[in-house]
Amino acid sequence: MSQRIDAKDLNIYYGSFLAVAGVNMSIAPRSVTALIGPSGCGKSTFLRTLNRMHEVIPGARVQGTVEIDGVDLYGAGVDPVAVRRQVGMVFQRPNPFPTMSIAENVLAGVRLNNKRINKSDANELVEASLRGANLWNEVKDRLDRPGSGLSGGQQQRLCIARAIAVRPQVLLMDEPCSALDPISTLAVEDLIAELKSEYTIVIVTHNMQQAARVSDRTGFFNLEATGKPGRLIEIDETATIFSSPREQATEDYISGRFG
Amino acid sequence: MATLEQVPDSTEALRRALTQVDPARKRKDVVMRVLVYLAFALAILPLVSLIWSVLVRGLGRFDGYFLLHSMRNVFGGMDAGGAYHAILGTVLITGWATLISVPIGLLVAIYLVEYGTGALARAVTFFVDVMTGIPSIVAGLFAFSLFYLLVGPDSRSGIVGAVALAVLMVPVVIRSSEEMLRLVPNELREASLALGVPKWLTIVRVVLRTAVAGLTTGVMIAIARVIGETAPLIITVGASNSINNNVFSGNMMTLPVFVYNQYGSGLVACTPGDASCIPTINYDRAWTAALTLILLVMLLNLVARGVSRLFSPKTRS
């Protein structure tokens, strides 16, 4: 199900502005990789290149390669729409479709693509996805209610259910807990630990305790100064990063001396 | 004990500070309040007076007969005749104008919001703004000349009027749709794209679906803007006393032109002693037709409200 990701010499631009430079990163299948670093250093920008959501922004472009199981996502003839079906994404703010019910939100990836799905398959997919997102027990009696009527934490788990309903290989999470309270955060973190057995997960977070709790490996991004491109300073086992990082900048950031 | 007495003292001082109102501020507040209420009254007064006059003068003849009969074979001061042909004409012509302008307007708005960047989008926006200011008579002349060149001198028909009205509607539809589409949060577009939904399906199934309530309102505003147009219709559609339900051929009557014609006909010179002759019949019919037009717009508004309530995003059920 899950696959490895290799980014090679990745330069990411907004127009002529080089936002992230020279990223080389390998992500193992069925692992959780956390990306940390100060605001504006390019973590989210990098994350968005992994499912070609970066180019949705006008003028945005990428140099270098991102390979999933050896296939370059930016190679000739690769359809960004197909890439996004393989690489799902969960955003910072929960964004369920306000015109859809809970069940319709889960089925959005299928229905919005005008794919036919029979009723029993649809019901099964809704239940499996909501169970996968640890939300089934809370919403099983109100699947036809609007998704936007749920609490923030439930909405975020609904968005995760929606993302895994299209059966992606990889799940990207862009600060998925930054708008949530500690209890909802805990629910999402537990969920990440469970999803790890099936998906390759990359998570951007500002919360270093969270990175330490959920991830196997941690990458630290930093930028030398405003206007300069962000860079991947180092990436290593999470335990190593938080105990004995190789770079001084990483240690300063983790110990709270700056950023 | 001394300290206990001091506590109420400081409490009193605080209370004075909190209850004392700055007299200048209070004066300004009163003045502005009066001004705001006056402005409101001034704005509402013409509206109330208008509705009152139309009701008082138009309600007398407002009945099934008026709504279901045309002016065919009605002459002099006869106590007969209605606006059925004009209602039909207004509904048909406005309907065709909507049919022409909504697809164009919506597609342009989608272009501006979802695709347009740079010089072309700026140019489109500029010309839409210019179009908003076109006098309606110019739109009428444009449609008339266009069909004169295409079909020849005998081109007067409902569809020409519909084109003239569509020219007036398109910029209104573009502007309001553009606003509504911009209100759709970008997160919803990204959520849809990240699920592997192509851009066009994202626009159709997510953006338009989320904005549908506002889009309906925008179209209603555009219809309300043109349904009372008289001048372009006199040029392009003319007038008629008979029912014509074919927009592609022949003169048609519309409610505003009906009001204009009836009122222009003036008093009827009745032979003294003729009880069946009503001298003010033309005025009466004009007022009743005006009332009909207002009610038609209100009805359309109610329908649009129903539609937007039906489709608007629900937070709680």
Interface residues (C-beta under 8 A of the other chain):
Chain A: N51 M53 V56 P58 V81 A82 V83 R84 R85 Q86 G88 M89 F91 R93 N95 P96 F97 P98 T99 A108 G109 R111 L112 N113 N114 R145 P146 S148 G149 C159 R162 A163 V166
Chain B: T117 P185 E187 L188 R189 E190 A191 S192 L193 A194 L195 G196 V197 P198 L201 T202 R205 V206 R209 T210 F311 P313 K314 T315 R316 S317
